[in-house]
Amino acid sequence: MAHDDGALTHGLFHLAIKTADLDATRAFWTRIVGLREIARPDFGYPGAWLACGQPGGQAIIHVYAGGPALGPSGTAPRGTAAIDHVSLSCSGFNAYVARVRAAGLAWREFIVPGTTLWQLFVYDPSGVQLEMTFEGAVEDGPEPDMSPGRRYVAGDDFFDASTYPNLTLTIAS
């Protein structure tokens, strides 16, 4: 039902991620995903604002650490809880696969049935699942690997904090 009362949603402004490891989270989102860090107001606790790379790109990921990121237990939560994943529209599928592989990250690939959309799934250091979606009709190189173990399966949590690489050491600036 359409409303004509002046209320209008324009789009997603940003999402916020709590982290126990600001440096690793910053490395994932800037060096793997390709976002850029932009000026962030001084809220009195550590964090980062990360924006899309195009000129004037909005800050779409807000990361916060320290006191506000810690729960009653004194630790930052992990994972995406009721939110299954965050999806970004991207290009350069095989370049992203190469970045993820070089960083030692676990990932999954998928082709959306009945479409030309390709997807790459990977987790950030806090266990937030990221879906990167590509228009396969304009991508170069091999299409996503749909073999068992590489194919994305909804609900299959392949994040393992105990084997997650130290991105501050494994990724060159």
C-alpha positions in Angstrom: 0.0 0.0 0.0 1.5 3.3 -1.1 1.4 6.2 1.4 1.5 9.9 0.4 2.2 11.3 3.8 5.8 12.5 3.0 7.6 9.7 4.8 10.2 8.1 2.5 13.0 5.6 2.9 16.0 6.6 0.7 18.2 3.5 1.3 20.6 2.0 3.7 22.7 4.8 5.4 25.2 2.6 7.2 25.5 -0.5 9.4 27.5 -0.7 12.6 29.8 -3.5 13.6 31.1 -4.0 17.2 34.6 -5.5 17.3 37.2 -6.7 19.8 40.0 -6.1 17.2 39.7 -2.7 15.5 43.0 -3.1 13.5 42.0 -6.5 12.0 38.4 -5.3 11.2 39.8 -2.1 9.6 42.2 -4.3 7.5 39.4 -6.6 6.3 37.1 -3.8 5.2 39.8 -1.6 3.6 42.3 -4.1 2.2 40.0 -7.0 1.3 36.7 -5.3 0.5 38.3 -2.1 -0.7 36.5 0.5 1.3 38.4 3.7 2.4 38.6 5.1 5.8 37.2 8.6 6.2 37.1 11.2 9.0 35.1 10.1 12.0 33.8 12.3 14.8 35.4 11.8 18.2 32.8 9.9 20.1 35.3 9.3 23.0 35.9 5.6 22.1 37.9 4.0 19.2 36.3 3.2 15.9 36.4 3.8 12.2 34.1 5.0 9.4 34.5 3.2 6.1 33.2 4.4 2.8 32.8 3.2 -0.8 35.8 4.1 -3.0 34.0 6.3 -5.5 34.3 10.1 -5.1 31.9 11.3 -2.4 31.2 7.7 -1.4 29.2 7.6 1.8 30.4 5.9 5.0 28.5 2.6 4.9 30.3 0.7 7.6 30.8 2.1 11.1 33.1 0.2 13.3 33.3 0.7 17.0 35.5 -0.8 19.7 36.3 -0.3 23.3 33.6 0.4 25.9 30.5 0.7 23.7 31.4 -2.5 21.8 31.6 -4.6 24.9 28.6 -6.3 26.4 27.9 -7.1 30.0 30.6 -9.9 29.8 33.2 -7.3 28.8 33.7 -8.9 25.3 32.4 -7.8 21.9 29.7 -10.1 20.4 30.6 -12.2 17.4 28.6 -13.0 14.3 25.5 -11.4 12.7 22.9 -12.7 15.2 19.5 -12.4 13.5 20.9 -10.6 10.5 22.2 -13.4 8.3 24.6 -11.3 6.2 25.4 -7.9 4.7 25.4 -7.6 0.9 27.4 -5.2 -1.2 27.1 -4.7 -4.9 30.6 -5.2 -6.4 32.6 -5.8 -9.6 35.8 -7.8 -10.1 34.7 -11.2 -8.8 38.0 -13.0 -9.5 40.1 -10.2 -8.1 38.1 -10.4 -4.9 38.6 -14.2 -4.8 42.3 -13.7 -5.2 42.4 -11.1 -2.3 40.4 -13.5 -0.1 42.6 -16.4 -1.0 45.8 -14.4 -0.4 44.6 -13.4 3.0 44.0 -17.0 4.0 40.2 -16.4 4.5 37.6 -19.1 4.1 35.0 -18.2 1.5 32.1 -19.6 -0.5 30.8 -18.9 -4.0 27.4 -19.0 -5.6 25.4 -18.3 -8.8 21.8 -17.1 -8.0 19.5 -19.5 -9.8 17.8 -18.1 -12.9 19.9 -14.9 -12.9 23.3 -13.7 -14.0 24.2 -12.8 -10.4 27.4 -14.1 -8.9 28.1 -14.1 -5.2 31.1 -14.3 -2.9 30.6 -15.0 0.8 33.3 -14.3 3.4 33.4 -13.3 7.1 35.0 -10.3 8.7 37.1 -10.7 11.9 34.1 -10.2 14.2 32.2 -13.0 12.4 29.9 -10.7 10.3 29.1 -12.6 7.1 29.6 -10.5 3.9 27.9 -11.3 0.6 29.5 -9.6 -2.3 27.1 -9.6 -5.4 28.4 -9.2 -8.9 26.7 -8.9 -12.3 28.2 -12.1 -13.9 27.3 -11.0 -17.4 30.0 -8.4 -17.3 32.6 -10.2 -15.2 35.8 -11.6 -16.8 37.4 -14.9 -15.9 35.9 -18.1 -14.5 32.4 -18.2 -13.1 31.9 -19.1 -9.4 32.9 -22.6 -8.3 29.7 -24.5 -7.5 31.4 -27.7 -6.3 30.7 -29.1 -2.9 32.8 -27.4 -0.2 33.1 -24.2 -2.3 29.4 -23.7 -3.1 27.6 -21.4 -0.7 24.8 -23.2 1.2 22.3 -20.9 3.1 22.6 -21.4 6.8 26.0 -23.1 6.6 28.2 -21.2 9.1 31.8 -21.6 7.9 33.3 -18.9 10.3 35.9 -20.3 12.7 37.4 -17.7 15.0 40.1 -20.1 16.1 41.5 -20.3 12.6 40.8 -16.8 11.4 44.1 -15.3 10.1 45.7 -12.2 11.7 44.9 -9.8 8.9 47.2 -7.1 10.3 50.1 -9.5 9.6 48.9 -11.3 6.5 47.8 -8.4 4.3 50.3 -5.8 3.1 49.2 -2.2 3.3 
